[in-house]
């Protein structure tokens, strides 16, 4: 499976934007595609994430089954995308 970081913006101790900034400064992690999975649909959050070079932004659905399906879709897409590029 190709490298992919799934990141929530709402985390304890450090928020996702801070963590994303740390990832982007780390030479070993900075080029790993990062997809944001979060409850925030705030345009400011979306914009800040894109400025930090995210590969995608997905607002979490309220129902667990829909959330689970969203994650499966992201992973399926990314695996297919990486396979096609290889």
C-alpha positions in Angstrom: 0.0 0.0 0.0 1.4 3.4 -0.9 2.2 6.0 1.8 -0.7 8.2 2.8 -1.4 10.3 5.9 -5.0 10.7 7.0 -5.2 13.6 9.4 -8.0 15.1 11.6 -7.8 18.8 12.4 -9.3 18.3 15.8 -6.8 16.4 17.9 -5.8 16.6 21.6 -2.6 18.4 22.6 -1.8 19.7 19.0 -4.3 20.6 16.3 -4.1 19.2 12.9 -2.8 22.4 11.2 0.1 22.5 13.6 0.8 18.8 13.0 0.6 19.4 9.2 3.1 22.2 9.5 5.5 19.9 11.3 5.0 17.2 8.7 5.8 19.6 5.9 9.1 20.7 7.5 10.3 17.1 7.9 12.3 16.0 5.0 11.2 12.3 5.3 7.5 13.2 5.6 7.0 16.3 3.6 6.1 14.6 0.3 3.8 12.0 1.7 0.3 12.9 0.5 -1.9 14.0 3.3 -5.7 13.9 3.3 -7.7 15.8 5.9 -10.7 14.1 7.4 -12.4 16.5 9.7 -15.7 17.8 11.0 -14.7 21.4 10.0 -16.1 22.9 6.8 -14.7 26.3 7.7 -13.3 27.9 4.5 -10.3 29.2 6.5 -9.3 25.7 7.6 -9.7 24.4 4.0 -7.6 27.3 2.7 -4.8 26.9 5.3 -4.6 23.2 4.6 -4.3 23.7 0.9 -1.6 26.3 1.5 0.3 23.6 3.4 0.0 21.2 0.4 -2.7 18.7 1.2 -3.8 16.2 -1.3 -7.4 16.3 -0.3 -10.0 17.6 2.3 -13.0 15.6 3.3 -15.7 16.7 5.8 -16.6 13.7 8.0 -20.2 12.5 7.6 -22.3 12.2 10.8 -23.2 8.6 10.5 -20.5 6.0 11.2 -21.4 3.9 8.2 -21.0 6.9 5.9 -17.7 7.8 7.6 -16.4 4.3 7.1 -17.4 4.3 3.5 -15.7 7.7 3.0 -12.4 6.3 4.4 -12.7 3.2 2.2 -13.3 5.5 -0.9 -10.2 7.6 -0.1 -8.0 4.5 0.4 -9.4 2.8 -2.7 -8.8 6.0 -4.7 -5.3 6.4 -3.4 -4.3 2.8 -4.0 -5.6 2.9 -7.5 -4.0 6.3 -8.2 -0.6 5.1 -6.9 -0.9 1.9 -8.9 -1.6 3.7 -12.1 1.4 6.0 -11.6 3.9 3.1 -10.8 
